[in-house]
Amino acid sequence: MFNFNQSKNFLAIVGCAVAGLLSFSSAYAATESVTAEVVFVTPISISPQNQLQYGVLDEALAFGETIILNPDNSLGGSGLARILGSPPAAADLDITADAGLGITILVGNISFPLGYSLDTFLCTYDTAVDALCDGTGFGTTSSALGTAALTIGATLRGDGLAVPGNAFGSFDVTVLYQ
């Protein structure tokens, strides 16, 4: 059996072992405080500068004739002889968004009266040139300046049903952060 001194030594050894285990396990644990940061973006704004304009056209614009108005105001298509005055001009909008973020530009909700239809919308924004922007839109990066011009051209297709007078069509331009 153990005597008192042996018990005392045994307790001292066990105490040292327990203390050693406690200090050993604390060497494998650490705590650090972490900060959570959120940056909220500025809402995107769109300011129209110029509406999409095809000018004055001959009402004899036939079914299938086209006038292609590009974002740089250049023209193409089979119906150019139908342009009688007021030169066509691409739509021009200013887009303001937080600089350098991914954005999507989309033309949708396209409506038009008898006489023509609009399709194949092309957009030029900052460094993106003549990107197809109807359908699913196109992705790009917002201007490093925060505000940049978006110009939009489209193909006008005659349907053979034009009548004299103003014929207003419309479309929506949506710009959203990716």
Secondary structure as UniProt FT lines:
FT   HELIX           4..26
FT   TURN            27..28
FT   STRAND          45..50
FT   STRAND          56..57
FT   TURN            59..60
FT   TURN            63..64
FT   STRAND          66..69
FT   TURN            71..72
FT   STRAND          75..76
FT   TURN            78..79
FT   HELIX           80..82
FT   STRAND          83..85
FT   STRAND          91..96
FT   TURN            99..100
FT   STRAND          102..111
FT   TURN            114..115
FT   STRAND          116..125
FT   TURN            126..127
FT   STRAND          128..132
FT   TURN            135..136
FT   STRAND          138..141
FT   TURN            144..145
FT   STRAND          147..158
FT   STRAND          170..177
//
